Amino acid sequence: MTGPFRLDGQRALVTGARTGIGRAAALALAAAGADLVLWGRDRAGLAPVAAEVEALGRACSTVGADLTDSAAVEALASSLAAEHRIDLLVNNAGIISRGPAVQVSLPEWRRVLDVNLDAAFVLARCIGATMVERGAGRIVNIASLLSFQGGINVAAYTASKHAVAGLTKALATEWAGLGVGVNAIAPGYVATANTAALRADPARNRAVTERIPVGRWAEAEDIAGAIVFLCTPAAAYVHGHILVVDGGWMAR
């Protein structure tokens, strides 16, 4: 099957694929025809998602490495790039630390940036190098509404997501002319493990929901379609863009 919204014959690497947006993205990419490599800290935890991908008729493998360990990330990414043709990279994995800035320790700050920014860069550099050599490939980073706003009690996360937006634009300007597309999705408020604390706080949950024009939090599947779009030939002329998928939050 062919078409501007198909990914047949492509192989996608998705980080943080066990749950949430990563899982939804993996399944949506598989439904569009892509084979998958799923990256998680614990390979065993990826088995259910791999089974779901295979049930869609696509090949799937799993790999594991802690994204806070930049040396391990680089070693595994380099190995994957050498062993497989990775056509699509979705830098989805991310963590958040909540608390007043005056209480954030430097190790905690560093942990958030290690996962959200440094790992995304190392993966983009290692996998992107092979894309540049082939003259083809697509990278989708996961940014955030906090790539544009300050948020509340999430200094490290906000800093990391501002940086992800900047990294996306920097790589796009270098690689667009070499056949590699680099873009990002900025999800709005999504019902995932990272937002469990907000949703459990009645006042914050109500304030967020009332601020979203569509009137509800996003589900992970609401984000997955936009990720697939940026990976397909339909987005061939989209480069360096931060696509906001937020139920209208930023328009308000």
Residue, then its C-alpha position, 0 to 999 in steps of 0.5 A: m500500500t502506498g500514499p502520502f499518509r503511509l509508512d510501509g517499508q519504514r522502520a521507526l524507533v520510539t523511546g518511552a514506548r511502554t505507556g502513554i504517548g509513546r505506546a500510542a505513537a508506536l501503535a499508530l505508526a504500525a497502523a500506518g505500515a511502519d515496523l517498530v523498534l521500541w526503547g524503554r528502560d526495562r525491555a520486559g515492560l515493553a513486551p505487551v506493546a510489542a505484542e500489540v504492534e505485531a498483532l497489527g502485522r508489523a515487525c517489532s523489536t525491543v531495546g533497553a537502556d536508562l536514558t539518564d546514562s548518556a554513555a549507555v544511550e550513545a552506545l545503544a543508539s550507535s549499535l542500532a544505527a549500525e545494525h538497522r536502517i532507522d527511517l523514523l525517530v520519535n524522541n518521546a521519553g520524558i520525565i517531570s519533577r514538581g516542586p518550587a524552584v528553591q527546593v529543586s536539587l541540582p541532581e534532580w535538575r540534571r536528571v530531568l535534563d538528562v532524559n528530556l534533552d540530552a538523550a534526545f540530542v544523543l539519539a538524534r545525533c547518532i540516528g540522524a547521522t545515518m539519515v543524513e548519509r542516506g539523504a532521508g529520514r524524519i525525526v519527531n521530538i516531543a516538546s510541550l506547551l511549556s516550550f512556550q510558557g513557564g508553568i507552575n513548579v516545574a522549572a527543570y521540565t520547562a527549561s528542558k522543553h524550551a531547549v527541545a524546541g530550540l534543538t528541533k529548529a537547530l537540527a532542522t536548519e542543518w538537515a532539511g537540505l540533506g533530506v532529513g525532516v526534524n519537527a516537534i509535537a507540543p502536546g497540551y495536557v494529556a492524561t498520562a502518568n506524568t500528569a497524574a499528580l495534577r489530575a489528582d488535585p481537584a483544584r488544579n484539575r478543574a483549572v486546567t480543564e476549564r482553560i481548555p476550549v475543547g473541555r477535556w484533557a487529551e488522551a495519548e491517541d489524540i497526540a499520536g496522529a500528529i506524530v504519524f503525520l510528521c513522519t509521512p511523505a505528507a509532511a515532506y515540506v514541514h521542517g523545524h515546526i513545533l506543532v501544538v496539539d492542545g485542544g485550543w489551549m494556546a488559542r485562548 
